[in-house]
Amino acid sequence: MTHIIGRRAFVGSAAAGAALLVSGCATTGYGFSFTDAIRRLLLLSSERAFARLTAPGGYWDAQVEALDFGGVFGARGNVMAAILTGPLFKSRLEHAFADVAIRGAERAAPIVADTVRVIGFSAAEALVRGGPTAATSFLRGEMGERLVEAMVPELGQAIRVARDPVISDAIARLSGVDVGGVATRFSATVNDAIWREIGVEEAAIRRDPGATRDPLLIGVFGVASRL
């Protein structure tokens, strides 16, 4: 899937996907499917993570504020630092990069959802009984660098054509900057943040499955916690 979805559209699509899941063959003995539970867990975790990552004025503002521009722009980071001549300019630059990061997350969201729906969980029982982020770690391992590869062209284009004059000015001053390289490094940063936040949501659901009000998650993870 190559289109970019809206911030709110992913929430609805992920929820709908969860409702359409079919029963797997590995069950708990309590009538619950381990495979379905892992899929539901990851769909809900990713839905929550992307909603928070892309919320206006939310997560990205804080993350980009802490971004190491030297790490993103390589040897030209010192030039970037010199451009940050005051708090107003710095604030606008951070906001512009937050918008770019949001586009990357929106690009990644449907890829994660689609993978969760079709991936095979041959070790679903072990994932149910695994650590707080076991399912997220498994999915990330299965997907490899797919999110980075999908985000690089999107972020590269966003950086090149950014309407915010702050970005245009920064790129203009960084004469000869490798925008593709910038996009690759920035995509890696966004990728790490996405997986970290999905893991945070998975751990929260495992700690309190009742808060989801989802009978399948409550049944499987409530039971698993007692095994």
C-alpha positions as semicolon CSV with decimal commas, in nm:
position;residue;x (nm);y (nm);z (nm)
1;M;0,000;0,000;0,000
2;T;0,155;0,325;-0,109
3;H;-0,098;0,591;-0,024
4;I;-0,070;0,809;0,282
5;I;-0,367;0,793;0,515
6;G;-0,497;1,071;0,736
7;R;-0,420;1,089;1,105
8;R;-0,767;0,974;1,206
9;A;-0,827;0,728;0,922
10;F;-0,570;0,480;1,055
11;V;-0,759;0,443;1,381
12;G;-1,074;0,339;1,200
13;S;-0,899;0,108;0,956
14;A;-0,705;-0,073;1,228
15;A;-1,017;-0,121;1,438
16;A;-1,206;-0,253;1,139
17;G;-0,922;-0,492;1,061
18;A;-0,933;-0,624;1,414
19;A;-1,304;-0,691;1,386
20;L;-1,255;-0,894;1,068
21;L;-0,988;-1,131;1,198
22;V;-1,067;-1,500;1,157
23;S;-0,997;-1,761;1,418
24;G;-0,654;-1,925;1,428
25;C;-0,590;-2,290;1,505
26;A;-0,385;-2,248;1,826
27;T;-0,619;-2,197;2,119
28;T;-0,582;-2,150;2,490
29;G;-0,821;-2,420;2,598
30;Y;-1,053;-2,144;2,713
31;G;-1,197;-2,089;2,364
32;F;-0,955;-1,808;2,278
33;S;-0,718;-1,813;1,982
34;F;-0,356;-1,726;2,059
35;T;-0,300;-1,620;1,698
36;D;-0,601;-1,390;1,696
37;A;-0,497;-1,247;2,031
38;I;-0,149;-1,156;1,904
39;R;-0,296;-0,996;1,592
40;R;-0,548;-0,803;1,798
41;L;-0,276;-0,699;2,044
42;L;-0,053;-0,563;1,768
43;L;-0,333;-0,392;1,580
44;L;-0,447;-0,210;1,892
45;S;-0,090;-0,131;2,001
46;S;-0,001;0,015;1,661
47;E;-0,332;0,202;1,637
48;R;-0,266;0,371;1,969
49;A;0,101;0,436;1,893
50;F;0,037;0,601;1,557
51;A;-0,252;0,806;1,694
52;R;-0,020;0,944;1,962
53;L;0,277;0,987;1,729
54;T;0,078;1,190;1,478
55;A;-0,139;1,392;1,719
56;P;-0,107;1,766;1,650
57;G;0,120;1,928;1,906
58;G;0,192;1,591;2,062
59;Y;0,471;1,338;2,067
60;W;0,670;1,458;1,768
61;D;0,707;1,811;1,899
62;A;0,893;1,680;2,203
63;Q;1,093;1,422;2,008
64;V;1,210;1,656;1,733
65;E;1,301;1,918;1,992
66;A;1,552;1,667;2,131
67;L;1,675;1,565;1,785
68;D;2,049;1,575;1,727
69;F;2,070;1,781;1,409
70;G;2,438;1,699;1,385
71;G;2,345;1,330;1,373
72;V;2,086;1,392;1,104
73;F;2,288;1,626;0,885
74;G;2,625;1,461;0,943
75;A;2,931;1,681;0,916
76;R;2,711;1,976;0,822
77;G;2,541;1,966;1,160
78;N;2,763;2,249;1,279
79;V;2,630;2,463;0,998
80;M;2,277;2,374;1,101
81;A;2,357;2,465;1,460
82;A;2,485;2,802;1,344
83;I;2,157;2,865;1,165
84;L;1,969;2,825;1,492
85;T;2,028;3,183;1,594
86;G;1,740;3,224;1,834
87;P;1,457;3,045;2,013
88;L;1,190;3,153;1,764
89;F;1,382;3,022;1,463
90;K;1,467;2,701;1,650
91;S;1,105;2,650;1,746
92;R;0,988;2,691;1,387
93;L;1,255;2,454;1,259
94;E;1,156;2,188;1,513
95;H;0,790;2,225;1,416
96;A;0,874;2,187;1,049
97;F;1,068;1,867;1,111
98;A;0,785;1,739;1,330
99;D;0,553;1,776;1,032
100;V;0,797;1,578;0,817
101;A;0,814;1,307;1,085
102;I;0,434;1,288;1,092
103;R;0,430;1,222;0,719
104;G;0,673;0,937;0,772
105;A;0,458;0,786;1,046
106;E;0,145;0,816;0,833
107;R;0,330;0,639;0,553
108;A;0,430;0,359;0,790
109;A;0,093;0,305;0,961
110;P;-0,088;0,107;0,688
111;I;0,222;-0,102;0,621
112;V;0,228;-0,218;0,983
113;A;-0,147;-0,283;0,985
114;D;-0,135;-0,483;0,662
115;T;0,159;-0,692;0,784
116;V;-0,015;-0,773;1,112
117;R;-0,321;-0,896;0,925
118;V;-0,133;-1,141;0,700
119;I;0,172;-1,247;0,901
120;G;0,185;-1,599;1,037
121;F;0,237;-1,638;1,412
122;S;0,367;-1,993;1,436
123;A;0,488;-1,928;1,791
124;A;0,175;-1,742;1,901
125;E;0,157;-1,918;2,237
126;A;0,515;-1,819;2,319
127;L;0,439;-1,461;2,219
128;V;0,133;-1,455;2,443
129;R;0,344;-1,571;2,737
130;G;0,649;-1,364;2,639
131;G;0,783;-1,042;2,782
132;P;0,605;-0,706;2,778
133;T;0,711;-0,625;2,419
134;A;0,752;-0,977;2,280
135;A;0,498;-0,936;1,998
136;T;0,636;-0,597;1,892
137;S;0,990;-0,734;1,880
138;F;0,873;-1,031;1,672
139;L;0,689;-0,808;1,424
140;R;0,983;-0,571;1,391
141;G;1,211;-0,865;1,319
142;E;0,973;-0,994;1,053
143;M;0,942;-0,655;0,885
144;G;1,311;-0,571;0,888
145;E;1,378;-0,235;0,722
146;R;1,050;-0,217;0,529
147;L;0,933;0,095;0,711
148;V;1,261;0,279;0,657
149;E;1,261;0,183;0,290
150;A;0,904;0,309;0,252
151;M;0,965;0,632;0,440
152;V;1,292;0,742;0,275
153;P;1,141;0,863;-0,055
154;E;0,845;1,020;0,123
155;L;1,061;1,212;0,372
156;G;1,314;1,306;0,105
157;Q;1,037;1,459;-0,103
158;A;0,885;1,629;0,202
159;I;1,220;1,788;0,289
160;R;1,278;1,907;-0,068
161;V;0,938;2,067;-0,116
162;A;0,863;2,174;0,240
163;R;0,654;2,489;0,227
164;D;0,783;2,614;0,559
165;P;1,043;2,882;0,473
166;V;1,253;2,765;0,766
167;I;1,324;2,432;0,596
168;S;1,380;2,598;0,259
169;D;1,627;2,840;0,414
170;A;1,807;2,564;0,603
171;I;1,848;2,348;0,293
172;A;1,959;2,650;0,090
173;R;2,230;2,734;0,344
174;L;2,348;2,375;0,354
175;S;2,482;2,401;0,001
176;G;2,538;2,059;-0,150
177;V;2,360;1,872;0,128
178;D;2,263;1,513;0,042
179;V;1,889;1,530;0,098
180;G;1,858;1,157;0,031
181;G;2,111;1,088;0,304
182;V;1,928;1,321;0,540
183;A;1,602;1,140;0,466
184;T;1,762;0,802;0,531
185;R;1,902;0,905;0,869
186;F;1,583;1,084;0,967
187;S;1,376;0,781;0,860
188;A;1,585;0,562;1,090
189;T;1,506;0,798;1,378
190;V;1,134;0,788;1,299
191;N;1,147;0,409;1,259
192;D;1,300;0,362;1,605
193;A;1,038;0,591;1,758
194;I;0,753;0,399;1,593
195;W;0,866;0,062;1,724
196;R;0,943;0,201;2,067
197;E;0,594;0,344;2,098
198;I;0,422;0,029;1,970
199;G;0,615;-0,160;2,237
200;V;0,503;0,088;2,503
201;E;0,140;0,032;2,404
202;E;0,180;-0,347;2,395
203;A;0,325;-0,348;2,747
204;A;0,038;-0,130;2,871
205;I;-0,222;-0,367;2,725
206;R;-0,051;-0,669;2,878
207;R;-0,046;-0,498;3,219
208;D;-0,414;-0,414;3,210
209;P;-0,604;-0,600;2,936
210;G;-0,931;-0,510;3,106
211;A;-0,883;-0,145;3,012
212;T;-0,920;-0,238;2,643
213;R;-1,274;-0,372;2,697
214;D;-1,185;-0,628;2,433
215;P;-1,312;-0,976;2,532
216;L;-1,041;-1,155;2,334
217;L;-0,753;-0,957;2,486
218;I;-0,904;-0,982;2,833
219;G;-0,958;-1,354;2,796
220;V;-0,615;-1,440;2,657
221;F;-0,390;-1,202;2,848
222;G;-0,589;-1,224;3,168
223;V;-0,554;-1,603;3,150
224;A;-0,188;-1,586;3,039
225;S;-0,098;-1,377;3,340
226;R;-0,219;-1,658;3,563
227;L;-0,043;-1,944;3,383
